[in-house]
Amino acid sequence: MRLPLLFRRENSSAARREREEQLEKALTQGMRKLADLLKQAADQLEARRLEKRGYEPQERFLERSDKDRR
């Protein structure tokens, strides 16, 4: 199987730079998607770990009880 778009030779330097830029954009987008997937997996693992310890899922953040002590 040949991949002509990835391995074709460009004659002009402008075409080569444009192709390199496209490749870099694709690589960075892929890395960002992978980072998002890994973050979601880590959040799920943490939630499962806390659930095993007896903590129930919460839909709110902790609040400080010492706000108005002045």
ZIUR-V870045 format. One record per run of one state. SS is the DSSP state (H for helix, E for strand, C for the rest). FROM is the first residue (numbers start at 1). TO is the last residue. If there is no record, write none. Layout:
[[SS/FROM/TO] [SS/FROM/TO]]
This chain:
[[C/1/3] [H/4/7] [C/8/12] [H/13/52] [C/53/70]]
